[in-house]
Every structure is written in C-alpha cells, then in structure tokens.
Amino acid sequence: MTTTGPQARTVRVPAERLRAFCEAALKKAGLTEEDARLVADTLVEADLRGVHSHGLILLVRYCRGLLMGYVNPRPRVRV
C-alpha cells in the first residue's frame, strides 16, 4: 500500500522527564517555581490520562502568553 504525506510517529518520553522539561520552560517564561511545578504536573497528568486537549499541547500557548504579557505570572489574588 502506498501512502502520501508524513507518517505519524509516536515518541515515548518518561513522565518525569516531561515534567522537568515543562517546569523549566514555564519558569523561564516567568512563573514561580511552585506555580511552574503545579502547571507542569497538571499538563503531564492530563496526557497520561489520555485527555490530550488539556495536556502538553498547551505548553507553547501558556509560555507564549506569559512571554507576551497576556498572562500575569504573579497576580495579586484577593478574596
């Protein structure tokens, strides 16, 4: 059978390595260490559960939002 276009590839990366990568990217984009860890954990857990729409696919969007000033990395939350 002949196929056209790029073939899909699956690359498996250990979850802890993904968490570390995400956390580092989010810290570099401006989040505190605690917030970066929380977001990284959430993104990786979503992918591990198969909810890819809420997983690592969002990392670039989150980092871009932080770097461009669309997201406040240190909001003053009051209740």
C-alpha atoms as a printed R data frame, in Angstrom:
   type eleno elety resid chain resno       x      y      z
1  ATOM     1    CA   MET     A     1   0.000  0.000  0.000
2  ATOM     2    CA   THR     A     2   1.260  3.459 -0.886
3  ATOM     3    CA   THR     A     3   0.728  6.380  1.464
4  ATOM     4    CA   THR     A     4   1.293 10.052  0.902
5  ATOM     5    CA   GLY     A     5   2.222 12.725  3.405
6  ATOM     6    CA   PRO     A     6   4.198 12.413  6.604
7  ATOM     7    CA   GLN     A     7   3.694  9.278  8.648
8  ATOM     8    CA   ALA     A     8   2.682  9.671 12.275
9  ATOM     9    CA   ARG     A     9   5.353  8.768 14.790
10 ATOM    10    CA   THR     A    10   4.939  8.108 18.461
11 ATOM    11    CA   VAL     A    11   7.792  9.057 20.738
12 ATOM    12    CA   ARG     A    12   7.638  7.837 24.317
13 ATOM    13    CA   VAL     A    13   9.256 10.018 26.959
14 ATOM    14    CA   PRO     A    14   9.244  9.228 30.694
15 ATOM    15    CA   ALA     A    15   6.669 11.318 32.575
16 ATOM    16    CA   GLU     A    16   9.257 12.729 34.994
17 ATOM    17    CA   ARG     A    17  11.388 13.942 32.108
18 ATOM    18    CA   LEU     A    18   8.346 15.703 30.596
19 ATOM    19    CA   ARG     A    19   7.502 17.264 33.958
20 ATOM    20    CA   ALA     A    20  11.044 18.597 34.312
21 ATOM    21    CA   PHE     A    21  11.011 19.992 30.780
22 ATOM    22    CA   CYS     A    22   7.622 21.680 31.261
23 ATOM    23    CA   GLU     A    23   8.603 23.101 34.626
24 ATOM    24    CA   ALA     A    24  11.835 24.549 33.226
25 ATOM    25    CA   ALA     A    25  10.017 26.117 30.261
26 ATOM    26    CA   LEU     A    26   7.346 27.662 32.482
27 ATOM    27    CA   LYS     A    27   9.926 29.047 34.935
28 ATOM    28    CA   LYS     A    28  11.875 30.545 32.044
29 ATOM    29    CA   ALA     A    29   8.620 32.135 30.829
30 ATOM    30    CA   GLY     A    30   8.140 33.809 34.218
31 ATOM    31    CA   LEU     A    31   6.246 31.525 36.592
32 ATOM    32    CA   THR     A    32   7.438 30.911 40.130
33 ATOM    33    CA   GLU     A    33   8.933 27.507 40.844
34 ATOM    34    CA   GLU     A    34   5.804 26.447 42.753
35 ATOM    35    CA   ASP     A    35   3.412 27.565 40.006
36 ATOM    36    CA   ALA     A    36   5.577 26.062 37.262
37 ATOM    37    CA   ARG     A    37   5.593 22.723 39.088
38 ATOM    38    CA   LEU     A    38   1.811 22.780 39.544
39 ATOM    39    CA   VAL     A    39   1.124 23.588 35.879
40 ATOM    40    CA   ALA     A    40   3.693 21.050 34.643
41 ATOM    41    CA   ASP     A    41   2.144 18.333 36.826
42 ATOM    42    CA   THR     A    42  -1.328 19.176 35.535
43 ATOM    43    CA   LEU     A    43  -0.305 19.115 31.862
44 ATOM    44    CA   VAL     A    44   1.563 15.822 32.149
45 ATOM    45    CA   GLU     A    45  -1.227 14.184 34.179
46 ATOM    46    CA   ALA     A    46  -3.783 15.194 31.550
47 ATOM    47    CA   ASP     A    47  -1.719 13.485 28.846
48 ATOM    48    CA   LEU     A    48  -1.200 10.394 30.991
49 ATOM    49    CA   ARG     A    49  -4.971 10.136 31.435
50 ATOM    50    CA   GLY     A    50  -5.490 10.461 27.683
51 ATOM    51    CA   VAL     A    51  -7.010 13.952 27.806
52 ATOM    52    CA   HIS     A    52  -4.535 15.346 25.278
53 ATOM    53    CA   SER     A    53  -6.564 18.504 24.633
54 ATOM    54    CA   HIS     A    54  -5.653 19.614 28.180
55 ATOM    55    CA   GLY     A    55  -2.093 18.295 28.176
56 ATOM    56    CA   LEU     A    56   1.294 19.216 26.783
57 ATOM    57    CA   ILE     A    57  -0.261 20.604 23.627
58 ATOM    58    CA   LEU     A    58  -0.996 23.724 25.728
59 ATOM    59    CA   LEU     A    59   2.594 24.305 26.885
60 ATOM    60    CA   VAL     A    60   3.576 26.529 23.948
61 ATOM    61    CA   ARG     A    61   0.370 28.569 24.290
62 ATOM    62    CA   TYR     A    62   0.937 29.063 28.026
63 ATOM    63    CA   CYS     A    63   4.592 30.068 27.596
64 ATOM    64    CA   ARG     A    64   3.785 32.401 24.719
65 ATOM    65    CA   GLY     A    65   1.014 34.046 26.765
66 ATOM    66    CA   LEU     A    66   3.400 34.598 29.662
67 ATOM    67    CA   LEU     A    67   6.226 35.934 27.494
68 ATOM    68    CA   MET     A    68   3.966 38.291 25.531
69 ATOM    69    CA   GLY     A    69   2.350 39.688 28.673
70 ATOM    70    CA   TYR     A    70  -1.120 38.261 28.059
71 ATOM    71    CA   VAL     A    71  -0.912 36.254 31.286
72 ATOM    72    CA   ASN     A    72   0.152 37.745 34.623
73 ATOM    73    CA   PRO     A    73   2.672 35.320 36.155
74 ATOM    74    CA   ARG     A    74   2.321 36.826 39.642
75 ATOM    75    CA   PRO     A    75  -1.234 38.054 40.169
76 ATOM    76    CA   ARG     A    76  -2.372 39.556 43.455
77 ATOM    77    CA   VAL     A    77  -5.365 37.402 44.247
78 ATOM    78    CA   ARG     A    78  -7.730 38.736 46.908
79 ATOM    79    CA   VAL     A    79 -10.822 37.098 48.320
